[in-house]
Amino acid sequence: MTPTEPLVRGSAAPAAVRPPLPVKMVVAGGFGVGKTTAVGSISEIEPLTTEASITEVAAGVDDLTHTPRKTTTTVAMDFGCLTIDPTLKLYLFGTPGQERFGFMWDDIVEGAVGGLVIVDTRRLDDCYAAVDHFEHRDIPFAVAVNAFDGRVEHTLDEVRWALDVPDGVPVVVFDARDRGSVRDALLVVLELALARTEL
């Protein structure tokens, strides 16, 4: 037998299995809009969270009016992952929502193909910073309106107008607690990113 012959006659050498392409995506938005919940709902691994208890001092700074049962907050980032198919794996990075942690955003979005800005329609102004950040960094993003208690306070057209996002930015409704709903919102962002690479 020569060195180039297969060990078992009549069988081909096994094809090399390539690992899925890693793709970074950022989940952003204001305080208490559902970023940690969304990452936790969709991640195929136990998500890494950097949650800290909300102290009396923080409660005086962070508006808990619409989230009275919230007892913790993200102080660095959330992390999870999702295999889309054998060729593609999403690595999800959730940003902290408070402006005082905004200094970390540049590092978190570095290398991201896109972003999902989660919005609570009761507090639209809380997500302006996230929208501005993606626009200034020229990162494709979609706006996902989190349906708290199964409802939203404004129509999608009203949300688009209030955020002043162009028609090319998708605005969708989703439920951060529902795995399928989160997946669909992330796929919208992924389609945007793929369309940009094909231009």
N, C-alpha and C positions, 0 to 999 in steps of 0.2 A: 504494500500500500504506500502510495506516495503521500507527502505531507499535505497536498492539496485535495486529496480525496476525503469525502465525508466519512465519519466513523461508522455510520450505518448506511449500507448501500440502499439507494432508492429514496433516501430522505434528504430533504434540503436542510441547509443550516437554518436555525431559527432566526427570524427577523428581530432586529433590535427593537425593543419597546422604548419609545421616547416618553419621558415624563411630560405631564401637561405644562403648557406655557404659563408661567406665573404672571398675573396681571393685578396691579394695585389699583384699588378703588377707595375713595374717601366718602364717608357718611358724615355729613355736617349739619349744622342748624343751631338754633338757640338752646337755652337752658330748658331741660325737661320736655323736649318735643318728641322723644322716643328713639334717639340714636342708639343708646345701649340696648334697648328692647329689640330694635330691628336687627342689630348685629347678633344678639343672642338668639333671636328667632330663626335665623337662616344659617348660622355657622354649623358646619359638620363636626367641629371640634368643640370642646368646652371653651367658650370665649374667654379671652384674657380681658379683664376689666381693671380699671384703676379707680374704683369707687371709694369715696371717703364720706364719712358721716357729715351731714349738714349741721354745723354748729350754730349757736345763737347768733354769733357774729355774721356768719354767712347768710343765715336766714334774714338778717337785716339788710343784706345787699341783694340777694337773689329773690325775685318775685315768686312766691309760692302760692299766690292767689288761686291759680288754676290747677295747681298740683299739690294740694294740701297734704296728701299722703306720702309725698316724696321725702325720703329720709336720707338718701345718699346722692352724691353727684360725682361725675367723672372729672378727675383732676389732671389727667394726662391724656389717655386715649383708651379706646376699646379696640380689640383685635379679634378677628375670626376669619374663617376661610370657607370657600364653597367650590366644589368641583362642578363646573358647568357640563363638561363632557370629557372624554379621554384626552382631548387636546388642550383644554383651557381650565385654569384654576384661578378663581378670584381670591385675592387677599384683601380683606376689608379693614380699614382703619377708621374708627370713629373719633371725631374731634371733641374736645371739651366745649361746652356751649357758652361759658361765661367769657366776657371780653377780657377779663383779667388773665385768662390763660391763652389769649390770642397770640402771644409771642411764639407758641409752639406750632402754630398752623403751617408756617412755611416749611418746617421740617416734615410735618405729617403729609403734606400734599406733594412733596418732592417725588417725582417719578410716577405720579398717579395718571392713569389714562382718562379718568373721569370722576365725577362726584355726584352724589345724591344729596340734595339739600332738603331736609325734612322740615315741614312747616306745621305749626299749630295755628289755625286760622283765628283763634282767639287772641293771638299775640304775634301778628305778622311782622311787626317791627323787630322782633327778636332774631329774625333770619336775614336781615339786610346785610349784616357783616359777612355771612357765609356766601351769599350771592355775589357781593362785591369782590370777595377774595377769588372766587373762581373766574369771574369776568376779568379781573386784572391780571391773573396768571394765565389767561386764555386756555383754561381747562374746560372741556365740554361737561355740562351738567344738566340734570333734570331736577325739577321741583316736585317733591312728593308730599301731598297734603295728608297728614295723619288724621284719620277719622276717629277722633276721641269719642267714646260712647256711641260709635256707629254713625256719627254725623259731623258735618263741617258747617262753619258759620257763614261762609261766603262761597259763591260759585267759583269755578276754576277761572273763568274770564275775569272776575273781580280780583282774584289772587294774582293773575298775570299782570293786570293793570296796576295793582298796589305795589308789586315788586318791580315793575317796569322791566320785565324780561321780554326779549324779542320772541317772535313767533317760532324761531328755530329751537327754543328751549322748551322741551315738553313739560307740561304741568299735569300731574296725575293724582288721583286719590288712592291711598293705600291704607292698610292696617298694619302697624309696626309689630303687632303680636302674631300675625299670621304668616307662616313660612312662605306659602305660595304667593301671597300678596307682596311680600318683600322681594322675593325672587323676580316677579314680574317688573317691579320698579327698577331693580338693578339691571335687568336685561334691557330696559329702555336706555339706560346710560351706556351699557356696553355697545348697543347698536349705534349710538351717537359716536362713540370713540372709534368703532370700526369704520363708519362712514367717513370719518375725518382721515383715517389712514389710507383710504382708497382714493382720496382726491388727488 
